[in-house]
Amino acid sequence: MGSKALQATKVYRHLLKAVKNHIGKEDHKRHFRDYILQEFQNNRGLLDPASIQQKLKAAHDYTYLLNSVHHHKELLLSYNIAVDRSDEMKRMLGKSASSVGLKLPEVYEA
């Protein structure tokens, strides 16, 4: 495996991880992952080094964008800037509960 293939694999894995973490892995959001998979498969036989670098840079930049937007949103929430904190608190409690193997109960409104 050449260095270009290793670089492509690294970019691909980081992009899929960012999509999974920041967009989600539910079935109705699967089209994001499928699109990335299809693009990488379609460009597998690309031979032009400039075109390969351009596509890898675009994938890397999109990964960076996803991570940055997520980080920016977390900063806004932490500084309480025009955002409802109840959903954020529920998410933080859910993360804390799942880290010890528990699950928050669903709240039913009648």
C-alpha positions as CSV (number, residue, x, y, z in Angstrom):
1,M,0.0,0.0,0.0
2,G,1.5,3.3,-1.1
3,S,1.6,6.5,0.9
4,K,-1.3,8.0,-1.1
5,A,-3.4,5.0,-0.3
6,L,-2.5,5.3,3.4
7,Q,-3.3,9.0,3.3
8,A,-6.7,8.3,1.6
9,T,-7.5,5.6,4.2
10,K,-6.7,8.0,7.0
11,V,-8.8,10.8,5.6
12,Y,-11.7,8.4,4.9
13,R,-11.6,7.0,8.4
14,H,-11.5,10.4,10.0
15,L,-14.4,11.7,7.8
16,L,-16.6,8.7,8.7
17,K,-15.8,9.1,12.4
18,A,-16.7,12.8,12.2
19,V,-20.0,12.0,10.4
20,K,-20.8,9.3,13.0
21,N,-20.1,11.5,16.0
22,H,-21.6,14.8,14.8
23,I,-24.3,13.9,12.3
24,G,-25.4,10.6,13.8
25,K,-25.6,7.0,12.8
26,E,-29.4,6.6,12.8
27,D,-31.0,5.0,9.7
28,H,-32.6,8.2,8.5
29,K,-29.1,9.8,8.4
30,R,-27.4,7.0,6.7
31,H,-27.3,8.8,3.4
32,F,-24.4,10.9,4.6
33,R,-22.3,7.8,5.2
34,D,-23.4,6.2,2.0
35,Y,-22.5,9.3,-0.1
36,I,-19.0,9.3,1.4
37,L,-18.6,5.6,0.7
38,Q,-19.8,6.0,-2.8
39,E,-17.5,9.0,-3.5
40,F,-14.4,7.2,-2.3
41,Q,-15.3,4.1,-4.3
42,N,-16.0,6.1,-7.4
43,N,-12.6,7.8,-7.2
44,R,-10.6,4.6,-6.3
45,G,-9.2,4.3,-9.9
46,L,-8.2,8.0,-10.2
47,L,-4.6,8.4,-11.5
48,D,-4.1,12.1,-11.7
49,P,-2.1,13.1,-8.6
50,A,-3.4,16.7,-8.6
51,S,-7.0,15.5,-8.7
52,I,-6.3,12.9,-6.0
53,Q,-4.8,15.6,-3.7
54,Q,-7.7,18.0,-4.5
55,K,-10.3,15.4,-3.5
56,L,-8.4,14.3,-0.4
57,K,-8.1,17.9,0.7
58,A,-11.9,18.5,0.2
59,A,-12.6,15.4,2.4
60,H,-10.1,16.6,5.0
61,D,-11.6,20.1,5.0
62,Y,-15.1,18.8,5.4
63,T,-13.9,16.7,8.4
64,Y,-12.4,19.8,9.9
65,L,-15.6,21.7,9.2
66,L,-17.8,19.1,11.0
67,N,-15.5,19.0,14.0
68,S,-15.2,22.8,14.2
69,V,-19.0,23.4,13.9
70,H,-19.6,20.8,16.7
71,H,-16.9,22.5,18.9
72,H,-18.4,25.9,18.2
73,K,-21.8,24.8,19.2
74,E,-20.5,23.3,22.4
75,L,-18.7,26.6,23.2
76,L,-22.0,28.6,22.6
77,L,-23.8,26.2,24.8
78,S,-21.2,26.4,27.5
79,Y,-21.3,30.2,27.5
80,N,-25.1,30.1,27.4
81,I,-25.4,32.4,24.4
82,A,-29.1,32.5,23.2
83,V,-29.6,28.7,23.5
84,D,-32.0,26.7,25.6
85,R,-30.0,24.8,28.1
86,S,-32.5,22.1,29.0
87,D,-31.7,20.0,25.9
88,E,-28.0,20.4,26.6
89,M,-28.4,19.4,30.3
90,K,-30.5,16.3,29.2
91,R,-27.7,15.4,26.8
92,M,-25.0,15.8,29.4
93,L,-27.0,13.7,31.9
94,G,-27.5,11.0,29.3
95,K,-23.8,10.9,28.5
96,S,-23.0,10.6,32.3
97,A,-25.6,7.9,32.8
98,S,-24.4,5.9,29.7
99,S,-20.7,6.1,30.9
100,V,-21.7,4.0,33.9
101,G,-24.0,1.7,31.9
102,L,-27.3,3.3,32.7
103,K,-30.0,4.9,30.5
104,L,-32.2,7.9,31.4
105,P,-35.9,7.1,31.4
106,E,-38.1,8.6,28.7
107,V,-40.4,11.3,30.1
108,Y,-44.0,11.0,29.1
109,E,-46.1,14.2,28.8
110,A,-49.8,13.6,29.2
